[in-house]
Amino acid sequence: PSFVAYKAPAIIVASSIIVEPTSFADTVALGTPLIATNTLLVKLVGKLSWKRVSGIRSAEVSAKTVVGEIPQSHLRGRVVGGTSSIKSGGVKHVSKGVIVGGKYVLVERIGDGAYAEVWLARDEKGKLYAVKIFKPIGDRLPSTRELLEFYRDVEELLKLVSVEVGVEHVRPRIPRNIAERVGGYDALARLLNRYRYNIVAVKDFNSRAYLEARANPDKPYYASVEDYWRDPPYIVMEYADAGNLRSRRDEVIANPETFSRIVEEVAGALAYYYVAVGGVHRDVKPENILLSRRGGRLVALVGDFGIATPIGYKREKWMLGTPPYMPPEHLLYPGRGVTPAFDVYSFGSTFYEILVGDIPPTQYALIAVAKHPLIEGQQIQRTARSVLDKIMLAYFGSTAEPLLARLREIVYPDDRLLRSSPEAVKLQNEALKRLSSELKQPSSPLNMLWRLAEENLLREARKRNLPDRIAKTILSCLEVDPSRRPRSMVEVLLALKNLV
């Protein structure tokens, strides 16, 4: 099929050149029979080579290949807010050569988000660091409460500086039968402590601004823009010299040992964080998994704890996270209490994307029907719908609308599910259980997407010679019903180590 589809047109062009037609009409007259023959061959060979199994083409066409021309940046941004979101004015006041904190010389901007810039910086000894600097909204000075939000990253990471996980940390959060898989609570604590250095370390920060903001949260800290840039809010972190998981994807997946180790390190770091302080990262994604070269090999460092929250945290109708990696219970029903299952799903979506080249097709469907104002009718939803249409046409020869209509019936049977109440949470859980069952039901149109996600992942894992347990663990993390996922990243870690 590849010869017919790609080389035959070249033969047509070459034939036209060789016989040297005297006019464009001659070229058309010569080329038309060949084009017609080529079309028939494509159809004939296509019928022979495209096998359908339960409506799914077995050809190795990844979602990334199908939708490559769509700007994925529309999907990758973090969303934060209730019914509206602050957008950066984009005014850049920081520049190369500026000295921050009296000793960190900015060398190059290496990251730029809605609320902060990340710069490569060098101290007086020549050592390199990553410096995160709060970015004001245009020329508007940040409020003291915005400063405190910026320093959440520091607060979360400083909690871990002196925490060595012990039995007193593990026992309240991990069931005894899980701990016994590794020899009991004490053995599990020792295992988790191995991963404490797979979290990005804070080296310095503007402690004066932070402490004053903490002491006087209702008093403005800055009097003028000039005052702000003389003493900007900043956080100095260890520099991950090998970029992040997205930028190094090809290198990571090329080596089964490297991929397996990085998957385990990320799972271990998140498990350690959960047990050590009872926190949920809430923004696990390829950009937030940094890589550093140590002893000639890549090591994973989990970073950006800026929106991390304690277990149980909730805020009515509030959405916090990056939609391609958000679990269904929070993407569809914002404002629920946060559980460890949040990071489990994000971990699964992240490593599915690294292996396959795109997020699971089921995630596009969830984004396409989500009703939160930050998503519904916005560019992110239009992009997700466009991607899903292309996937459906490529694999199943139909648009996504029938599938999305069925999905809406299940997840939004009525408006009661969008309320913030114990009754609404109960209805949401029932809807997610129905969705999980229907995804596995061969007669359901939704099953096509789950089968596609499963087949793509298993195929790529086998192609990369990865152990089956890695692909199966990633799939288990992608269960839409949170009660069917591993209960925490500790269970994910043990599954990866073949201990569960």
Secondary structure, 3 states (H helix, E strand, C coil): CHHHHHHHHHHHHHHHHHCCCCCHHHHHHHHHHHHHHHHHHHHHHHHHHCCEECCEECCCCCHHHHCCCCCCHHHHCCEEECCCCCCCCCCCCCCCCCEECCCEEEEEEEEECCCEEEEEEECCCCCEEEEEEECCECCECCCHHHHHHHCHHHHHHHHHHCCCCCHHHHCCCCCHHHHHHHCCHHHHHHHHHCCHHHECCEEEECHHHHHHHHHCCCCCCCCCHHHHHHCCCEEEEECCCCCECCCCHHHHHHCHHHHHHHHHHHHHHHHHHHHHHCEECCCCCHHHEEEEEECCEEEEEECCCCCCEECCCCCCCCEEECHHHCCHHHHCCCCCCCCCHHHHHHHHHHHHHHHHCCCCHHHHHHHHHCCCCCCCCCHHHHHHHHHHHHHHHHHHCCCCHHHHHHHHHHHCCCHHHHCCCHHHHHHHHHHHHHHHHHHCCCCCCHHHHHHHHHHHHHHHHHHCCCCHHHHHHHHHHCCCCHHHCCCCHHHHHHHHCCCC
